[in-house]
Amino acid sequence: MSHLTPMDAGQIDAVEVRMEMDLRIGAAFTRLQTLYLQQAFPHVLGDHKISYGPCQFPTLGFVVKRFQAVEKFVPEPFYHLDVKHKKVCSPFPPVLGSRTFQKR
């Protein structure tokens, strides 16, 4: 906190503009495609909305990548040891711990 520098007004403005554009584009395009597709496919969409937002595609990419990683996961055997040691009249406190070891 002792090495803070002044904020860059240009970067602040750029972020604000991006947020405003994302909101306006998302709202306008969501309305446009919803109205068009509801008319084209009334039996499929009914009253459902078709949402659009510039940030949705990268977010969907993160979700898909995580889903694929979970689907590809192969469990490996491991050993879990819980060690408890207690010595009466010791000047040192007892050591209690837990650790997971991978099979080699």
Biopython code that builds the backbone (N, CA, C, O; Angstrom):
import numpy as np
from Bio.PDB.StructureBuilder import StructureBuilder

atoms = [
    (1, "MET", "N", (0.812, -1.182, 0.000)),
    (1, "MET", "CA", (0.000, 0.000, 0.000)),
    (1, "MET", "C", (0.862, 1.255, 0.000)),
    (1, "MET", "O", (0.387, 2.338, -0.342)),
    (2, "SER", "N", (2.105, 1.116, 0.376)),
    (2, "SER", "CA", (2.961, 2.303, 0.438)),
    (2, "SER", "C", (3.500, 2.697, -0.932)),
    (2, "SER", "O", (4.100, 3.764, -1.062)),
    (3, "HIS", "N", (3.307, 1.870, -1.960)),
    (3, "HIS", "CA", (3.836, 2.156, -3.296)),
    (3, "HIS", "C", (2.726, 2.375, -4.321)),
    (3, "HIS", "O", (2.887, 2.018, -5.488)),
    (4, "LEU", "N", (1.614, 2.951, -3.906)),
    (4, "LEU", "CA", (0.511, 3.184, -4.820)),
    (4, "LEU", "C", (0.866, 4.287, -5.814)),
    (4, "LEU", "O", (1.532, 5.261, -5.464)),
    (5, "THR", "N", (0.423, 4.125, -7.028)),
    (5, "THR", "CA", (0.650, 5.142, -8.058)),
    (5, "THR", "C", (-0.700, 5.719, -8.470)),
    (5, "THR", "O", (-1.733, 5.086, -8.252)),
    (6, "PRO", "N", (-0.705, 6.898, -9.057)),
    (6, "PRO", "CA", (-1.973, 7.482, -9.497)),
    (6, "PRO", "C", (-2.640, 6.611, -10.565)),
    (6, "PRO", "O", (-1.962, 5.990, -11.384)),
    (7, "MET", "N", (-3.964, 6.575, -10.546)),
    (7, "MET", "CA", (-4.699, 5.782, -11.528)),
    (7, "MET", "C", (-4.642, 6.468, -12.883)),
    (7, "MET", "O", (-4.593, 7.695, -12.975)),
    (8, "ASP", "N", (-4.651, 5.655, -13.936)),
    (8, "ASP", "CA", (-4.625, 6.149, -15.309)),
    (8, "ASP", "C", (-6.057, 6.443, -15.754)),
    (8, "ASP", "O", (-6.866, 5.527, -15.902)),
    (9, "ALA", "N", (-6.364, 7.719, -15.965)),
    (9, "ALA", "CA", (-7.722, 8.120, -16.336)),
    (9, "ALA", "C", (-8.144, 7.489, -17.661)),
    (9, "ALA", "O", (-9.319, 7.166, -17.836)),
    (10, "GLY", "N", (-7.211, 7.305, -18.597)),
    (10, "GLY", "CA", (-7.522, 6.681, -19.882)),
    (10, "GLY", "C", (-7.999, 5.252, -19.712)),
    (10, "GLY", "O", (-8.958, 4.837, -20.362)),
    (11, "GLN", "N", (-7.338, 4.491, -18.844)),
    (11, "GLN", "CA", (-7.753, 3.110, -18.596)),
    (11, "GLN", "C", (-9.109, 3.063, -17.890)),
    (11, "GLN", "O", (-9.937, 2.201, -18.182)),
    (12, "ILE", "N", (-9.326, 3.976, -16.978)),
    (12, "ILE", "CA", (-10.614, 4.040, -16.280)),
    (12, "ILE", "C", (-11.729, 4.309, -17.288)),
    (12, "ILE", "O", (-12.768, 3.649, -17.265)),
    (13, "ASP", "N", (-11.505, 5.283, -18.172)),
    (13, "ASP", "CA", (-12.509, 5.604, -19.196)),
    (13, "ASP", "C", (-12.745, 4.422, -20.127)),
    (13, "ASP", "O", (-13.884, 4.143, -20.501)),
    (14, "ALA", "N", (-11.673, 3.725, -20.505)),
    (14, "ALA", "CA", (-11.811, 2.576, -21.403)),
    (14, "ALA", "C", (-12.664, 1.482, -20.776)),
    (14, "ALA", "O", (-13.493, 0.874, -21.453)),
    (15, "VAL", "N", (-12.467, 1.229, -19.495)),
    (15, "VAL", "CA", (-13.260, 0.210, -18.797)),
    (15, "VAL", "C", (-14.729, 0.626, -18.738)),
    (15, "VAL", "O", (-15.620, -0.192, -18.967)),
    (16, "GLU", "N", (-14.977, 1.889, -18.433)),
    (16, "GLU", "CA", (-16.359, 2.361, -18.369)),
    (16, "GLU", "C", (-17.056, 2.254, -19.724)),
    (16, "GLU", "O", (-18.217, 1.852, -19.798)),
    (17, "VAL", "N", (-16.346, 2.613, -20.797)),
    (17, "VAL", "CA", (-16.926, 2.517, -22.134)),
    (17, "VAL", "C", (-17.220, 1.068, -22.482)),
    (17, "VAL", "O", (-18.276, 0.758, -23.033)),
    (18, "ARG", "N", (-16.281, 0.177, -22.161)),
    (18, "ARG", "CA", (-16.482, -1.251, -22.458)),
    (18, "ARG", "C", (-17.698, -1.798, -21.718)),
    (18, "ARG", "O", (-18.488, -2.551, -22.286)),
    (19, "MET", "N", (-17.843, -1.423, -20.462)),
    (19, "MET", "CA", (-18.997, -1.891, -19.693)),
    (19, "MET", "C", (-20.303, -1.390, -20.308)),
    (19, "MET", "O", (-21.266, -2.147, -20.434)),
    (20, "GLU", "N", (-20.333, -0.112, -20.689)),
    (20, "GLU", "CA", (-21.529, 0.469, -21.289)),
    (20, "GLU", "C", (-21.852, -0.190, -22.626)),
    (20, "GLU", "O", (-23.014, -0.474, -22.917)),
    (21, "MET", "N", (-20.821, -0.434, -23.441)),
    (21, "MET", "CA", (-21.039, -1.078, -24.739)),
    (21, "MET", "C", (-21.545, -2.507, -24.567)),
    (21, "MET", "O", (-22.470, -2.926, -25.261)),
    (22, "ASP", "N", (-20.945, -3.253, -23.648)),
    (22, "ASP", "CA", (-21.393, -4.624, -23.391)),
    (22, "ASP", "C", (-22.864, -4.644, -23.002)),
    (22, "ASP", "O", (-23.627, -5.485, -23.477)),
    (23, "LEU", "N", (-23.260, -3.716, -22.136)),
    (23, "LEU", "CA", (-24.646, -3.666, -21.687)),
    (23, "LEU", "C", (-25.585, -3.315, -22.838)),
    (23, "LEU", "O", (-26.595, -3.988, -23.040)),
    (24, "ARG", "N", (-25.260, -2.274, -23.586)),
    (24, "ARG", "CA", (-26.138, -1.831, -24.672)),
    (24, "ARG", "C", (-26.212, -2.855, -25.805)),
    (24, "ARG", "O", (-27.296, -3.161, -26.303)),
    (25, "ILE", "N", (-25.059, -3.381, -26.206)),
    (25, "ILE", "CA", (-25.050, -4.381, -27.281)),
    (25, "ILE", "C", (-25.813, -5.625, -26.847)),
    (25, "ILE", "O", (-26.617, -6.167, -27.607)),
    (26, "GLY", "N", (-25.556, -6.076, -25.619)),
    (26, "GLY", "CA", (-26.243, -7.261, -25.114)),
    (26, "GLY", "C", (-27.741, -7.074, -25.060)),
    (26, "GLY", "O", (-28.495, -7.951, -25.481)),
    (27, "ALA", "N", (-28.182, -5.927, -24.541)),
    (27, "ALA", "CA", (-29.625, -5.678, -24.427)),
    (27, "ALA", "C", (-30.269, -5.572, -25.806)),
    (27, "ALA", "O", (-31.327, -6.155, -26.047)),
    (28, "ALA", "N", (-29.632, -4.827, -26.712)),
    (28, "ALA", "CA", (-30.210, -4.623, -28.044)),
    (28, "ALA", "C", (-30.236, -5.921, -28.845)),
    (28, "ALA", "O", (-31.248, -6.247, -29.464)),
    (29, "PHE", "N", (-29.138, -6.657, -28.836)),
    (29, "PHE", "CA", (-29.076, -7.868, -29.648)),
    (29, "PHE", "C", (-29.931, -8.985, -29.057)),
    (29, "PHE", "O", (-30.497, -9.788, -29.798)),
    (30, "THR", "N", (-30.028, -9.044, -27.729)),
    (30, "THR", "CA", (-30.913, -10.022, -27.088)),
    (30, "THR", "C", (-32.352, -9.785, -27.546)),
    (30, "THR", "O", (-33.060, -10.726, -27.903)),
    (31, "ARG", "N", (-32.775, -8.526, -27.533)),
    (31, "ARG", "CA", (-34.146, -8.201, -27.971)),
    (31, "ARG", "C", (-34.334, -8.543, -29.441)),
    (31, "ARG", "O", (-35.334, -9.159, -29.809)),
    (32, "LEU", "N", (-33.380, -8.147, -30.289)),
    (32, "LEU", "CA", (-33.487, -8.385, -31.726)),
    (32, "LEU", "C", (-33.604, -9.876, -32.041)),
    (32, "LEU", "O", (-34.530, -10.292, -32.738)),
    (33, "GLN", "N", (-32.676, -10.675, -31.534)),
    (33, "GLN", "CA", (-32.695, -12.099, -31.884)),
    (33, "GLN", "C", (-33.868, -12.824, -31.228)),
    (33, "GLN", "O", (-34.408, -13.767, -31.807)),
    (34, "THR", "N", (-34.272, -12.395, -30.023)),
    (34, "THR", "CA", (-35.418, -13.034, -29.377)),
    (34, "THR", "C", (-36.686, -12.814, -30.203)),
    (34, "THR", "O", (-37.424, -13.760, -30.480)),
    (35, "LEU", "N", (-36.937, -11.553, -30.596)),
    (35, "LEU", "CA", (-38.142, -11.273, -31.374)),
    (35, "LEU", "C", (-38.118, -11.990, -32.722)),
    (35, "LEU", "O", (-39.129, -12.543, -33.155)),
    (36, "TYR", "N", (-36.971, -11.980, -33.378)),
    (36, "TYR", "CA", (-36.867, -12.632, -34.688)),
    (36, "TYR", "C", (-37.063, -14.146, -34.577)),
    (36, "TYR", "O", (-37.836, -14.738, -35.329)),
    (37, "LEU", "N", (-36.350, -14.763, -33.625)),
    (37, "LEU", "CA", (-36.411, -16.223, -33.515)),
    (37, "LEU", "C", (-37.734, -16.713, -32.932)),
    (37, "LEU", "O", (-38.179, -17.812, -33.262)),
    (38, "GLN", "N", (-38.374, -15.914, -32.065)),
    (38, "GLN", "CA", (-39.697, -16.308, -31.566)),
    (38, "GLN", "C", (-40.718, -16.347, -32.705)),
    (38, "GLN", "O", (-41.613, -17.193, -32.718)),
    (39, "GLN", "N", (-40.575, -15.421, -33.664)),
    (39, "GLN", "CA", (-41.484, -15.427, -34.814)),
    (39, "GLN", "C", (-41.152, -16.575, -35.767)),
    (39, "GLN", "O", (-42.048, -17.195, -36.340)),
    (40, "ALA", "N", (-39.851, -16.852, -35.931)),
    (40, "ALA", "CA", (-39.436, -17.907, -36.853)),
    (40, "ALA", "C", (-39.728, -19.299, -36.298)),
    (40, "ALA", "O", (-40.059, -20.208, -37.059)),
    (41, "PHE", "N", (-39.611, -19.479, -34.976)),
    (41, "PHE", "CA", (-39.785, -20.799, -34.352)),
    (41, "PHE", "C", (-40.709, -20.706, -33.132)),
    (41, "PHE", "O", (-40.273, -21.008, -32.020)),
    (42, "PRO", "N", (-41.961, -20.300, -33.307)),
    (42, "PRO", "CA", (-42.849, -20.118, -32.149)),
    (42, "PRO", "C", (-43.121, -21.418, -31.404)),
    (42, "PRO", "O", (-43.294, -21.401, -30.185)),
    (43, "HIS", "N", (-43.161, -22.544, -32.111)),
    (43, "HIS", "CA", (-43.449, -23.825, -31.460)),
    (43, "HIS", "C", (-42.276, -24.312, -30.603)),
    (43, "HIS", "O", (-42.471, -25.126, -29.700)),
    (44, "VAL", "N", (-41.076, -23.828, -30.872)),
    (44, "VAL", "CA", (-39.895, -24.254, -30.110)),
    (44, "VAL", "C", (-39.597, -23.285, -28.958)),
    (44, "VAL", "O", (-39.371, -23.705, -27.823)),
    (45, "LEU", "N", (-39.602, -21.981, -29.270)),
    (45, "LEU", "CA", (-39.186, -20.991, -28.269)),
    (45, "LEU", "C", (-40.302, -20.527, -27.352)),
    (45, "LEU", "O", (-40.069, -20.289, -26.167)),
    (46, "GLY", "N", (-41.506, -20.396, -27.878)),
    (46, "GLY", "CA", (-42.591, -19.873, -27.049)),
    (46, "GLY", "C", (-42.241, -18.483, -26.544)),
    (46, "GLY", "O", (-41.959, -17.589, -27.342)),
    (47, "ASP", "N", (-42.254, -18.288, -25.228)),
    (47, "ASP", "CA", (-41.922, -16.992, -24.629)),
    (47, "ASP", "C", (-40.488, -16.915, -24.122)),
    (47, "ASP", "O", (-40.119, -15.943, -23.463)),
    (48, "HIS", "N", (-39.676, -17.923, -24.418)),
    (48, "HIS", "CA", (-38.282, -17.915, -23.946)),
    (48, "HIS", "C", (-37.476, -16.832, -24.654)),
    (48, "HIS", "O", (-37.740, -16.491, -25.807)),
    (49, "LYS", "N", (-36.490, -16.303, -23.942)),
    (49, "LYS", "CA", (-35.609, -15.297, -24.509)),
    (49, "LYS", "C", (-34.298, -15.940, -24.948)),
    (49, "LYS", "O", (-33.859, -16.935, -24.371)),
    (50, "ILE", "N", (-33.686, -15.371, -25.961)),
    (50, "ILE", "CA", (-32.378, -15.814, -26.436)),
    (50, "ILE", "C", (-31.384, -14.742, -26.021)),
    (50, "ILE", "O", (-31.320, -13.677, -26.635)),
    (51, "SER", "N", (-30.623, -15.016, -24.999)),
    (51, "SER", "CA", (-29.718, -14.021, -24.429)),
    (51, "SER", "C", (-28.412, -13.935, -25.214)),
    (51, "SER", "O", (-27.875, -14.939, -25.680)),
    (52, "TYR", "N", (-27.919, -12.701, -25.345)),
    (52, "TYR", "CA", (-26.632, -12.479, -25.987)),
    (52, "TYR", "C", (-25.857, -11.477, -25.145)),
    (52, "TYR", "O", (-26.425, -10.519, -24.620)),
    (53, "GLY", "N", (-24.583, -11.703, -25.026)),
    (53, "GLY", "CA", (-23.700, -10.753, -24.359)),
    (53, "GLY", "C", (-22.272, -11.039, -24.766)),
    (53, "GLY", "O", (-21.869, -12.200, -24.826)),
    (54, "PRO", "N", (-21.494, -9.996, -25.050)),
    (54, "PRO", "CA", (-20.112, -10.198, -25.477)),
    (54, "PRO", "C", (-19.274, -11.000, -24.474)),
    (54, "PRO", "O", (-18.304, -11.650, -24.864)),
    (55, "CYS", "N", (-19.634, -10.962, -23.202)),
    (55, "CYS", "CA", (-18.865, -11.691, -22.194)),
    (55, "CYS", "C", (-19.323, -13.134, -22.044)),
    (55, "CYS", "O", (-18.645, -13.932, -21.396)),
    (56, "GLN", "N", (-20.465, -13.483, -22.635)),
    (56, "GLN", "CA", (-20.987, -14.837, -22.458)),
    (56, "GLN", "C", (-20.148, -15.880, -23.183)),
    (56, "GLN", "O", (-19.994, -16.997, -22.690)),
    (57, "PHE", "N", (-19.605, -15.535, -24.341)),
    (57, "PHE", "CA", (-18.844, -16.530, -25.100)),
    (57, "PHE", "C", (-17.549, -16.932, -24.401)),
    (57, "PHE", "O", (-17.278, -18.128, -24.296)),
    (58, "PRO", "N", (-16.726, -15.983, -23.913)),
    (58, "PRO", "CA", (-15.533, -16.417, -23.167)),
    (58, "PRO", "C", (-15.890, -17.189, -21.902)),
    (58, "PRO", "O", (-15.210, -18.151, -21.542)),
    (59, "THR", "N", (-16.960, -16.765, -21.228)),
    (59, "THR", "CA", (-17.379, -17.469, -20.015)),
    (59, "THR", "C", (-17.812, -18.889, -20.343)),
    (59, "THR", "O", (-17.467, -19.827, -19.626)),
    (60, "LEU", "N", (-18.561, -19.049, -21.416)),
    (60, "LEU", "CA", (-18.966, -20.382, -21.849)),
    (60, "LEU", "C", (-17.743, -21.238, -22.152)),
    (60, "LEU", "O", (-17.732, -22.434, -21.857)),
    (61, "GLY", "N", (-16.712, -20.630, -22.740)),
    (61, "GLY", "CA", (-15.467, -21.354, -23.007)),
    (61, "GLY", "C", (-14.829, -21.884, -21.731)),
    (61, "GLY", "O", (-14.348, -23.017, -21.700)),
    (62, "PHE", "N", (-14.823, -21.059, -20.663)),
    (62, "PHE", "CA", (-14.269, -21.511, -19.380)),
    (62, "PHE", "C", (-15.066, -22.681, -18.827)),
    (62, "PHE", "O", (-14.497, -23.645, -18.315)),
    (63, "VAL", "N", (-16.398, -22.590, -18.934)),
    (63, "VAL", "CA", (-17.275, -23.637, -18.414)),
    (63, "VAL", "C", (-17.054, -24.939, -19.186)),
    (63, "VAL", "O", (-16.949, -26.008, -18.585)),
    (64, "VAL", "N", (-16.983, -24.850, -20.517)),
    (64, "VAL", "CA", (-16.783, -26.048, -21.342)),
    (64, "VAL", "C", (-15.428, -26.679, -21.049)),
    (64, "VAL", "O", (-15.323, -27.901, -20.942)),
    (65, "LYS", "N", (-14.392, -25.857, -20.918)),
    (65, "LYS", "CA", (-13.051, -26.384, -20.636)),
    (65, "LYS", "C", (-13.028, -27.123, -19.300)),
    (65, "LYS", "O", (-12.425, -28.190, -19.190)),
    (66, "ARG", "N", (-13.685, -26.556, -18.281)),
    (66, "ARG", "CA", (-13.734, -27.203, -16.970)),
    (66, "ARG", "C", (-14.542, -28.495, -17.040)),
    (66, "ARG", "O", (-14.150, -29.500, -16.447)),
    (67, "PHE", "N", (-15.668, -28.479, -17.759)),
    (67, "PHE", "CA", (-16.487, -29.673, -17.917)),
    (67, "PHE", "C", (-15.676, -30.786, -18.565)),
    (67, "PHE", "O", (-15.728, -31.931, -18.118)),
    (68, "GLN", "N", (-14.920, -30.456, -19.625)),
    (68, "GLN", "CA", (-14.115, -31.464, -20.310)),
    (68, "GLN", "C", (-13.031, -32.024, -19.390)),
    (68, "GLN", "O", (-12.744, -33.221, -19.422)),
    (69, "ALA", "N", (-12.433, -31.163, -18.574)),
    (69, "ALA", "CA", (-11.411, -31.638, -17.633)),
    (69, "ALA", "C", (-12.018, -32.599, -16.611)),
    (69, "ALA", "O", (-11.405, -33.609, -16.265)),
    (70, "VAL", "N", (-13.210, -32.288, -16.133)),
    (70, "VAL", "CA", (-13.880, -33.167, -15.169)),
    (70, "VAL", "C", (-14.236, -34.494, -15.822)),
    (70, "VAL", "O", (-14.092, -35.551, -15.208)),
    (71, "GLU", "N", (-14.702, -34.440, -17.069)),
    (71, "GLU", "CA", (-15.071, -35.665, -17.788)),
    (71, "GLU", "C", (-13.854, -36.560, -18.039)),
    (71, "GLU", "O", (-13.980, -37.785, -18.026)),
    (72, "LYS", "N", (-12.689, -35.972, -18.266)),
    (72, "LYS", "CA", (-11.471, -36.742, -18.556)),
    (72, "LYS", "C", (-10.760, -37.224, -17.293)),
    (72, "LYS", "O", (-9.799, -37.988, -17.381)),
    (73, "PHE", "N", (-11.217, -36.790, -16.129)),
    (73, "PHE", "CA", (-10.532, -37.116, -14.880)),
    (73, "PHE", "C", (-10.512, -38.621, -14.643)),
    (73, "PHE", "O", (-11.534, -39.297, -14.757)),
    (74, "VAL", "N", (-9.341, -39.127, -14.315)),
    (74, "VAL", "CA", (-9.177, -40.536, -13.979)),
    (74, "VAL", "C", (-8.648, -40.586, -12.548)),
    (74, "VAL", "O", (-7.538, -40.120, -12.290)),
    (75, "PRO", "N", (-9.419, -41.140, -11.615)),
    (75, "PRO", "CA", (-8.954, -41.172, -10.232)),
    (75, "PRO", "C", (-7.707, -42.034, -10.082)),
    (75, "PRO", "O", (-7.548, -43.055, -10.751)),
    (76, "GLU", "N", (-6.841, -41.601, -9.199)),
    (76, "GLU", "CA", (-5.614, -42.346, -8.911)),
    (76, "GLU", "C", (-5.684, -42.835, -7.469)),
    (76, "GLU", "O", (-6.235, -42.156, -6.603)),
    (77, "PRO", "N", (-5.126, -44.010, -7.217)),
    (77, "PRO", "CA", (-5.116, -44.501, -5.830)),
    (77, "PRO", "C", (-4.188, -43.634, -4.969)),
    (77, "PRO", "O", (-3.146, -43.170, -5.433)),
    (78, "PHE", "N", (-4.578, -43.429, -3.726)),
    (78, "PHE", "CA", (-3.753, -42.668, -2.808)),
    (78, "PHE", "C", (-3.938, -43.239, -1.417)),
    (78, "PHE", "O", (-4.890, -43.965, -1.132)),
    (79, "TYR", "N", (-3.007, -42.889, -0.575)),
    (79, "TYR", "CA", (-3.071, -43.334, 0.813)),
    (79, "TYR", "C", (-3.199, -42.098, 1.676)),
    (79, "TYR", "O", (-2.568, -41.072, 1.419)),
    (80, "HIS", "N", (-4.009, -42.206, 2.683)),
    (80, "HIS", "CA", (-4.209, -41.097, 3.605)),
    (80, "HIS", "C", (-3.846, -41.591, 5.001)),
    (80, "HIS", "O", (-4.439, -42.544, 5.507)),
    (81, "LEU", "N", (-2.880, -40.943, 5.606)),
    (81, "LEU", "CA", (-2.447, -41.329, 6.940)),
    (81, "LEU", "C", (-2.806, -40.238, 7.932)),
    (81, "LEU", "O", (-2.540, -39.059, 7.700)),
    (82, "ASP", "N", (-3.400, -40.635, 9.016)),
    (82, "ASP", "CA", (-3.645, -39.719, 10.124)),
    (82, "ASP", "C", (-2.714, -40.158, 11.251)),
    (82, "ASP", "O", (-2.809, -41.281, 11.746)),
    (83, "VAL", "N", (-1.827, -39.274, 11.644)),
    (83, "VAL", "CA", (-0.848, -39.611, 12.676)),
    (83, "VAL", "C", (-1.134, -38.771, 13.912)),
    (83, "VAL", "O", (-1.235, -37.546, 13.847)),
    (84, "LYS", "N", (-1.260, -39.456, 15.027)),
    (84, "LYS", "CA", (-1.468, -38.770, 16.298)),
    (84, "LYS", "C", (-0.442, -39.311, 17.284)),
    (84, "LYS", "O", (-0.259, -40.520, 17.428)),
    (85, "HIS", "N", (0.210, -38.391, 17.947)),
    (85, "HIS", "CA", (1.242, -38.789, 18.892)),
    (85, "HIS", "C", (1.037, -37.963, 20.152)),
    (85, "HIS", "O", (0.816, -36.753, 20.105)),
    (86, "LYS", "N", (1.119, -38.655, 21.272)),
    (86, "LYS", "CA", (0.955, -37.936, 22.524)),
    (86, "LYS", "C", (1.876, -38.574, 23.556)),
    (86, "LYS", "O", (1.829, -39.780, 23.794)),
    (87, "LYS", "N", (2.701, -37.752, 24.152)),
    (87, "LYS", "CA", (3.591, -38.251, 25.189)),
    (87, "LYS", "C", (3.283, -37.479, 26.467)),
    (87, "LYS", "O", (3.292, -36.248, 26.484)),
    (88, "VAL", "N", (3.020, -38.203, 27.503)),
    (88, "VAL", "CA", (2.667, -37.583, 28.776)),
    (88, "VAL", "C", (3.921, -36.974, 29.404)),
    (88, "VAL", "O", (5.010, -37.542, 29.311)),
    (89, "CYS", "N", (3.762, -35.847, 30.024)),
    (89, "CYS", "CA", (4.835, -35.144, 30.731)),
    (89, "CYS", "C", (5.932, -34.652, 29.798)),
    (89, "CYS", "O", (7.081, -34.525, 30.219)),
    (90, "SER", "N", (5.615, -34.383, 28.586)),
    (90, "SER", "CA", (6.606, -33.869, 27.642)),
    (90, "SER", "C", (6.600, -32.346, 27.707)),
    (90, "SER", "O", (5.539, -31.740, 27.860)),
    (91, "PRO", "N", (7.783, -31.714, 27.591)),
    (91, "PRO", "CA", (7.807, -30.248, 27.561)),
    (91, "PRO", "C", (7.278, -29.689, 26.232)),
    (91, "PRO", "O", (7.051, -28.485, 26.112)),
    (92, "PHE", "N", (7.081, -30.563, 25.237)),
    (92, "PHE", "CA", (6.596, -30.131, 23.927)),
    (92, "PHE", "C", (5.150, -30.571, 23.747)),
    (92, "PHE", "O", (4.762, -31.637, 24.226)),
    (93, "PRO", "N", (4.349, -29.757, 23.060)),
    (93, "PRO", "CA", (2.955, -30.163, 22.831)),
    (93, "PRO", "C", (2.882, -31.347, 21.870)),
    (93, "PRO", "O", (3.797, -31.547, 21.072)),
    (94, "PRO", "N", (1.803, -32.138, 21.934)),
    (94, "PRO", "CA", (1.674, -33.276, 21.023)),
    (94, "PRO", "C", (1.542, -32.793, 19.573)),
    (94, "PRO", "O", (1.007, -31.718, 19.302)),
    (95, "VAL", "N", (2.047, -33.623, 18.653)),
    (95, "VAL", "CA", (1.984, -33.298, 17.229)),
    (95, "VAL", "C", (0.778, -34.016, 16.635)),
    (95, "VAL", "O", (0.679, -35.242, 16.699)),
    (96, "LEU", "N", (-0.125, -33.252, 16.064)),
    (96, "LEU", "CA", (-1.290, -33.815, 15.405)),
    (96, "LEU", "C", (-1.256, -33.341, 13.963)),
    (96, "LEU", "O", (-1.076, -32.151, 13.705)),
    (97, "GLY", "N", (-1.425, -34.258, 13.024)),
    (97, "GLY", "CA", (-1.373, -33.836, 11.634)),
    (97, "GLY", "C", (-2.030, -34.818, 10.704)),
    (97, "GLY", "O", (-2.368, -35.937, 11.089)),
    (98, "SER", "N", (-2.205, -34.389, 9.483)),
    (98, "SER", "CA", (-2.822, -35.214, 8.461)),
    (98, "SER", "C", (-2.176, -34.856, 7.125)),
    (98, "SER", "O", (-1.937, -33.682, 6.843)),
    (99, "ARG", "N", (-1.897, -35.859, 6.312)),
    (99, "ARG", "CA", (-1.258, -35.613, 5.024)),
    (99, "ARG", "C", (-1.674, -36.692, 4.043)),
    (99, "ARG", "O", (-1.883, -37.841, 4.432)),
    (100, "THR", "N", (-1.795, -36.331, 2.774)),
    (100, "THR", "CA", (-2.157, -37.279, 1.736)),
    (100, "THR", "C", (-0.923, -37.613, 0.905)),
    (100, "THR", "O", (-0.196, -36.716, 0.476)),
    (101, "PHE", "N", (-0.687, -38.907, 0.677)),
    (101, "PHE", "CA", (0.465, -39.358, -0.085)),
    (101, "PHE", "C", (0.010, -40.011, -1.370)),
    (101, "PHE", "O", (-0.950, -40.781, -1.364)),
    (102, "GLN", "N", (0.681, -39.720, -2.473)),
    (102, "GLN", "CA", (0.368, -40.371, -3.730)),
    (102, "GLN", "C", (1.158, -41.663, -3.847)),
    (102, "GLN", "O", (2.282, -41.767, -3.357)),
    (103, "LYS", "N", (0.555, -42.643, -4.502)),
    (103, "LYS", "CA", (1.222, -43.919, -4.721)),
    (103, "LYS", "C", (2.308, -43.747, -5.781)),
    (103, "LYS", "O", (2.060, -43.134, -6.820)),
    (104, "ARG", "N", (3.489, -44.272, -5.539)),
    (104, "ARG", "CA", (4.581, -44.148, -6.510)),
    (104, "ARG", "C", (4.895, -45.472, -7.124)),
    (104, "ARG", "O", (5.789, -45.566, -7.965)),
]
sb = StructureBuilder()
sb.init_structure("model")
sb.init_model(0)
sb.init_chain("A")
sb.init_seg("    ")
for serial, (resi, resn, name, xyz) in enumerate(atoms, 1):
    if name == "N":
        sb.init_residue(resn, " ", resi, " ")
    sb.init_atom(name, np.array(xyz, "f"), 0.0, 1.0, " ", f" {name:<3s}", serial, name[0])
structure = sb.get_structure()
